[in-house]
Amino acid sequence: MNTAIVTGASSGIGKAVAIRLLEHNYRVIGISRRRAEIAHPHFSALQCDLSCAKEVTSLITMLQQDHSIGMLVNAAGFGAFQPHEELSAQTIENMIHVNLTAPILLTNALLRTLKKHSGCIINITSIEATRSSKFSALYSATKAGLRAFGNALFEELRNSGVRAVTINPDMTDTPFFDALHFTTASEPDRRLQSSDIADAVEQILAMRDGVVMTELTIRSQRFGIRKKL
């Protein structure tokens, strides 16, 4: 049984992907700042604040002892959307570490094991990785960086048998928006669900050996955004 590492597994996209992988007979290790609660015999949770370099280093040391890891899903992330000069230095550092540095470090640490299993790396970025939006300079930079990392990594790894895939989701109805002043629209055709991203992961894994979907952008049919009162 191959093991999948899923970051951000306590809620939203990460949790939906973790559950879907469990349904496909993966052993899943869910990593999140708040302990993930998924009732399944093949699920285990590890708590780690990916914004803390010391905690990430300890996590990596632990994961490197597991030689069954065949998949890495970098789904953890957070955003802050306001004029750049209003962001604190701590917010800037934390967002870069969670959205970009931690995925790069985890990939670096696990690549040898992933190569042995002809494994798969899936980076969950954002629609903001593909465009330039007002009040999104920092968030877009981190997600665009992760997108560029994943696309270049595909070229580096393609002869090793490791698949590197980037998914760019549009606004998805998750707790991501809990701390923000706006959220997704309420109409089903104006927002994505976490299950839509899990569906995409399932489709990626179902492709025959030798074929890779390197990048996938998922959007709602109609545009929707809702400001909070």
N, C-alpha and C positions, 0 to 999 in steps of 0.2 A: 504494500500500500504506500503510494507516494504521499509525501507531506507537503502541504501548501502553507506558506506564511502569508497572512493577510493583515495589513495594518489598517487602523481605523475600524476595527471589527466590532466595536461596541454599539454602533448605530449606522443608519444611512446606507450608503453604497457598500462600504466595507462589510457590514453585517449581512446584507443581501447576498453579496458574492460568497462570503464564508458559508452561508446556509446552502447556497446552490452547489458549492464544491463538495460539501458533506453529502448532499444527495447523489453526487456522482462518485462516491466511494473514496474521497480523499480524506486523509487525516489532516485536520486544520488546526494551526496554531494562530489564534487571534491576538493581535497586539494592539493595545489602546491605552490611553491615559487613564480612563475609567474602565475597570475590569469588565470585559465582555461577558454577557450572560446568554449562552446558547446551550440548550439542553440536548446534548448529543454525545454518545459514548466516544466518538472520535474527535471531539473538540476539546481543546485546552486553551486557557487564556493566560496571557502574560501582560502584566501592567508595565508600561513604559511611557514616559513623557518624551516624545520624540523631539521636543524643543531643547532638551537637556543633553548636552554632549556626553556627560559622564554616564547617564542612564543608557544612552544609545551604545556606548562602548561596552557596558556590562551586558546589554542585550546581545550584541554581536558575539561576544565571547561565549555566551550560552548557546546561541543558535549554531555556531560552528562545530559544536559537539554532535549535532544531529546530521547524519550522513544520508538521511532519507529524503531530504528536501528536494522536491522537483518543480516547485512553483513559488514565485514571489509576486504578490499583488500589492503594489504600493497605492493604497486607497486613502490613507490619512491626509488630511489637509484642513486648513482654515483660512478665512479671508477677513480683511478689513477694508472698507471702501469709503474713503474720505480724502480730502486734499493731502498730498504727500507730506507737506510740512506739518500737518497735524498728527501724524503717526509718531509714536514714541520710538526711541531707539530700541527698546526692549521688544516692542511689537515687530519691528523690522527684523531683528535678529531671530526671533521665534518663528516668524513666518518662513523665512529663508531656510531655517533648519528643518522645520516640519515638512514643508512642501517640496524642498529640493535636496538639501544636504543629507537628510536621513535616508531617502530612497537611494541616493548615490552610494552612501556608505553601506547600506544593506546589500545592494547589488554587488559591490566590490567584495564583500565578505563571503557571499554565498555562491559566487560564480563557479568556483571549482566544483562544488557539489552539483550545481545545476547542469554543468557540462556532462558530468558522469551519468545523469539521468535524461539527457537530451530534453531539458526542462523548458520552462516558459516564464518570462517576466512580463507582467502586465502593469503598465503605469497609467493610473487614472489621473488625467490632467483636468482640463476645463475648456469650455468654448473660448474662454478668455485667453487661452494659449494661442489662439489662431487669429486674434484681432486686437485692436487697441481701443480701450474704453476709458471714458472719463472716470476719475477717482479709483482707477484700478491698476495704477502703474506698478506697485509692488507685487500685488497678487498675480497680475499678468506676467510679470518678469519671472516669478518663481515657476509658474505653470508652463510658460514658454520654454524656460530652461529645462524642465523635466521632459517636455515634448522633444526638444532638440537632443537631449541625452538619449532618450529611447530610440529615436530614429537613427542616430549615429551608432548606437549600440547594436541595432539590427545588422548594420553593415559589418561591424566588427565580428559578430557572432554567427553570421549565417552559415558558415562552413563548419561550425562546431555542433550544429544540431539544436542549439538553444534558440527558441523563438522570442523575439522582443516585440511587444505590441503596445501601442499607445491608444488610449480611448479618451476622446474629448467630449464629455457630456455637456449639454446645455443645462439650464436651471432645473434642478432636480429637487423634488419635495422631500427634504431631509432636515435634520436638526442643524445643518450648516447655517441656516438663516436665523436661528433662535436669538443670536446676539446682534443681529443686524437690523437696520431700520426698514428693510424691505424683505419681501418673501415671494414665493411663486404665486402665480394666479391660481384660482380655485378650479377653473375649468380643466377637465382631463386632457384636452388637446392643446393646452397652453403650458404644460409642464411635463417633465419626465418623472417617472417613479424609479426608485432604487432597483426594482425588479427588471426594468428595461435594461439597465447596465448589466445585471446578472445574466439576462438573456443574451446579451452581446458576448459576455465571457463564455457562456455555454457554446455559442455558435463558433467562436474562435477555436475552442478546444475540439470541436467536432470536425474541423477541416482535416482532410487526409494528410498523412505524413508527406512532407516535401512541399507543402503549400502554406504560406503565412499571410494573414491579413495584418499588415504592419501598422496601419493606422485606421481608426474608425471615429468619425464625428457623429454624435447622436443628438438630434434636435427635435423639439416638439413641432408639430405641423404649424401651429400658430404661435405668435409671440405673446407672452404674458408676464406681467410683473405687478406686484401689489404692494403699495406702501402701507406700513403699519401705522395705526392711529396713535 
